[in-house]
Amino acid sequence: QVQLVESGGGLVQAGGSLRLSCAASGRTFSSYAMAWFRQAPGNQRELVAAITSGGSTNYADSVKGRFTGSRDNAKNSVYLQMNNLKPEDTAVYYCAARYWSQSQYPYWGQGIQVTVSS
């Protein structure tokens, strides 16, 4: 069982930056692939960034070059650095985890609001 807690959201002007953090419980964090998803009102939840257990990353086309995902296994944490934010980045952001051999993400944080004003 993995518990996830996000922090770092808030209100920022367009062009600004935010850094989201996700703290995970458990002793085998390094064996889990992590991801950041987001969901805007009226939209489906979408994958923003995926971070493998080995630290490799993949991003949605809409955030490539602006967002950077990373992890610190010593701190059981994963991060999402968001630069040059746009109003369309406004959403609830979720941290998610899956064991490295799983294909779906069964563990989710409670979500955190990011609002970008124009």
PyMOL commands that set and color helices and strands:
alter all, ss='L'
color gray80, all
select helices_A, chain A and resi 29-31+73-75+87-89
alter helices_A, ss='H'
color red, helices_A
select strands_A, chain A and resi 4-7+10-13+18-24+32-39+46-51+57-59+67-72+77-82+91-99+107-108+112-117
alter strands_A, ss='S'
color yellow, strands_A
deselect
rebuild
show_as cartoon
